[in-house]
Amino acid sequence: MRSTGIISTLFAGLLAAGCTSSSLSDLQPSSETTASVARPRMALSSVDEVLATEVQPSAGRQRSDRSPPLADIAEDDEPDVTPIALVSPKKPAFKSIKTEEAVVKSPLDGGTIHRRRFRDAKPINFGSASPKKLAVHGVDVSRWQGDIDWQRLKTQGANFAYIKSTDGGDHLDPMFRKNWNGAAKAGIARGAYHFFYWCRAASSQADWFIRNVPKVEGALPPVIDVEWNHQSSCKKRPSPATVREKMQVFMDRLEAHYGQRPVIYTAPDFYEDNLKGAFKDYPFWLRSVAAHPIKRYPNRKWVFWQYSGSGLSQGVNGHIDLNAFHGSESEWRTWLGRNAG
């Protein structure tokens, strides 16, 4: 999304002066669009994979938002398709966060699964591999969804929600706290995602995410969103080895802090360039809006499938991203029990 001329001028001035710390009270819209710990072994569950009968080109998603700059931190970089369920590390100490009305701990809806009632502005025929056949659906949101009626959205099939929190090392989605608290009050399993910026140190980005996303009971594992952003001011496309190294630094810091293995979100072109055969011990969230993930990401295990960027639902104006969990209702509850904070 493009910022106004005033914001662009202000941002250019900030770049000329260098990054400095500032208060979170002065949030600015982002010009950007739209995760050493011992690694646990993955436990496998049993859900059959099916092939899509129709394959169409997929499109990238657009995200983002900007918050005040934070002083940059030098990076210290360190060097059969089945669904997966993680065995999470030792649970961290949790803290509650205050909403405007109450203190909440991200309550999960006691086993109730709300059936998918979403519509799609650009429906795709996935054939026998339709995501409608999956039992548990959810959404991902950012400031571009505006004010959300979370209780209504839940009844339409939002059993989980991933919420845009940060991108880069100094950008905060201005709706993050409102969405974070709203999803919790509605009893929706919620997690936060970070849009990774290739022109910023990985350690700086991890520290920024940790600064803004609290550890709370019941939270889903954090997400690192890695993709090529054609509208970004950052035109860098690091080598695959550098991409994976930077991701590892970011994910290690988050796992050490939250006690949860981060989920990797990606799109087909970025995956093809950088991630084929990599990070086999990490859960993946795959964008595939025109075919089943098995067509776009052969032999890759996955937990979440983003199957639409043009969803329509009561409780939100405009389009919303739609997602599905790879498993049954019972497998979803098991996965939550092992991986939610």
N, C-alpha and C positions, 0 to 999 in steps of 0.2 A: 504494500500500500504506500502511496506517496504522501509525504507530509506537505503541509502548506508552505508557501514561500517564506513566511516568517520563521517557521520552525527550522527550515533548511538553512536560512541565514544564521539563526542562533546557533545551530549545531556546527556550522562551518567555523563560527567564531570560537566555539569551545575547542574544536580540533586544533585551531591555530594556537590557542593558549595552552593546550595540554590538558590531560584528564586530571580532574581534582575531585575530592570527596564533596558530597553535598547532601542536603536533607532529602528524605523520601517524600516530603510534602510537595515538592515542585516537580510532579511527574510530567514528562513531555511525551507526545505520541512518537512511536518509533518509525523510522523509514525502512526498517527491516520487515520482510514479509515471511507469511505463513497463515552423562551420566557418566603400605603394601599389606592386601587382605587375602587370607587363605581362601581359595575359591572352592565352594561346596560343589559336590557332584549333583547333576540333575537327576530327578526321579521322573521316569516316563509314565504317561498314562495311555489309555487305549481308546483313541477315537479314529475311525477310518477316514482316510483322505479320499477325496473324490475330485475328478477332473472337471474343469469348466468346459462346456460344450461350445461356447462362443468366446473368442479372444478378440479384444479391441484395444487400441492404444490407450495407455493410462496417462493422466495428466498430473503435474506436480501440484502441491498445495501451497497456499500463501498464508504467512503468519506474521505477527509481530507486535512489538511495542517498545518504546524507549522510556527510560527513567533517567534521573540525573547521573552524570558520570561519577564513577568511583575510581580512585587512584589506581593505576595499573600495577600489577604485581608481577615480578619477574617469574617466568615459568621454569619449573625444575622437572622437565619431562623425563620419565623413566621408560629407561628402555622397557534310505528309508524315512519318510517324513511322518513324524508323530508329534502330537502335542506334548508340551512339557509342563511340569509342575516343579517349582523351585523348593529347595531346602534352604531357608534363609539363615544367615548368621545369627549370632546372639542378639536378642532384641535390645534396642537402645532404651535409655530412660526417656519416657515421654513427658510432654508438658501440654497442658491445655492452652487454648488461645481464646481470647475474649472476642465475642461478636458485639454488635451494638446492643443486643438484648440479653445475651446469656453466655455462659461458658459451655462450650461443647467439646466433645472428644471424638468427633467424626463417627457417630453411631452407624452401625451397619444394620440394614433392614432384616430383622430376624429370620432369614431364610426365604423370605418372599421374593420370587422372581417375577417382575412385571413383563408381560408379553410385549413384543415389538409391535408398535402401532405407527411407526414412522412412515412417512411417504417420501418420495424422491422427485425432485424437479427434473432430473435427467435419468430416468430409470434404465437399468441395464439388465438384459436377460442373461443371467449366469448359468442358465440351464440346470442340470442336476446338482450343480455345486452352489446353488443359491445360498447366500448368507441367511436367508429367512429360515433355513433348516437348523441353524445353530440356536441354542437355547437362551443364551445370555447376551444381551446387547447393551451398548453404552454409547457415549458421545465424547468428543473432545471440543473444548471451547477456548475462546480468547476474548479480548475486548470487542472484537467485531460482531459478536452475538448480542451486544448491548445488555440491557437488564433482562435477566432470565428468571422465569417463574419455575424454580427448581422442583417444587412439589408437583406441579403440573407436568413438567418434563419427565419426572420419575414415573408417573402413571402411564406415560407414552412408551416406556421401555428403556429409560436411562437407568440401568442397574449399576452402572459405574460411570465416572466422568474423569477424564484427564484434563487438567486446567493449565493453560499457559501461565507460567510464572515469570520467566526471565529469558533474555537472550544476550549473548555477548557477556561482557563483564560489567555493564553499567545500565542495562535496560530492564525495566520492570513493567509488566503488563499492568496498566492502571486499574483493571477490573479484577486482578488476581485475588486480593483479600476478600472482596465482596463475593466472588464466585466460590472461593475456598470455604468461606463460612456458610454460604447459601446451600451448597451441596451437602455439607455436614448436617445442617439443621433439617434437611429433607431426608436424612438417613441414607444418602447415596455414598457408596464406596468411592473415594476421591483420591487422586494423586496429582502431582505437579510435573510439568515437562519444561525442559530448557532447550531453546533453539541455539545450536552451537554455531559460533562465529569463527571463521577460519583465519581472521586477522587479529585474534586476541589470544593471549596465553591461556592454555587449558586450566592451569591452577587458579588463575584470576577468575575464570568463569565458574569454576567449582566453588570458590569462596563466595562469589556473589549469589549463587543459588542457595548455598547454605545460610547465608545472611538473611535471605528473604523467605525461605520455605521452612516452616517449623517442623520439628519432630512431634508428631501427634499419634495417639493410639488409633489404629484402624486405617491409617493412610496406605495407599497402594505404593509399590516401589516407585522411586523417581525415574523419570524418562530423560534420556538424551536424544534429541531430535537432530539427526544428521542427514543433510541433503544439500544439493547444489541450489543456491538461491540466485536466480537469474536477475532479480531486481535489487540485489544487495549492492551497497557501495564497495564492499569487499570483493574483489575479483580474483582473489587467490584460489588456486586449485592445487593444494599440496599433493605430493606423491602419495600413493596408497600406504606406503610404510609410515610416512609422517602423519597421515590421517589417523591411522590405527594407534600410533604412539600418543597423539594428543587425546584421542578418545580414552585410552587406557588411563592416562593421568587423571582426567576428569572423573571417570567412573570409579577409580580406586578411592579418590577422596570422598565421593558421595557414599560409597559402600562403607567406608570406615566411620563416617559420621552417622548415617541413618541405620546401619546394621541391615541393610537390604541391598540385594544385587540390583543395579539399575537395569531398566528395560531399554533396548535400542530401537528407536523408531527410524525407519528409512523409506526411501522411494526407489523404484526400479533402477533408474539411471545411476544413482549414487551407489547403490548396492553392487551393480555390475562393475563399476569402476574401482570400488574399494573394499567391499566386505564379503565377497564370495569366499567361502571356506574359512572365514575369520570369526573369532569370538563364539566358538561353538558352545561354551559354557554359559552364555548369556541368553536371556529371553529376548525374543524379537517381536516387534509390533510392525507389521508390514502394510504399506499402502499398496492396494491393488484394486483400482476402481473399475476395471473392465474385464477381469478374469480372476479365477481362483488363484490364491498365492502360489500354488504348486506350479502354475504356468509361468509366473514372473520370477519366482525364486526357487528353482528346482533343488530338492534335497535340503531345504532349510526348515528347521523346526521353528514353530512360532506359537505365540500365546494370544496375540490380538491381531485382528484383520481390520484395517480401515477400508471399507468397501464403497464408501460414497463421500464425496465432498459437497453434495448438493441435496442433503437431507432436509426434510420439512417436518416440523413438529409443533404441536401446541406447547406453549410455555416459552417459545423463543421466536423472535422475528427473523425473517430471512433464512438463509441456508445454514446448515450445521453438519459437521462431519459425523458420520455414523460408523460404528465399530462393532465387532462381535468377538466374544471369547471363544477360543478353540477347545470346546468340551461341552459336557452335559451340565445340568444344574448341580448335580452332586460333585462333579469335578470342579466346578466353579467354587463351591463352598470349601472344598478341600484346598484348592489353590489359595483362596483368601486366608484360610487358617494357617497356611505355611508361610505366606508372603506378605500379608498386610501387617502393618506395624503393630 
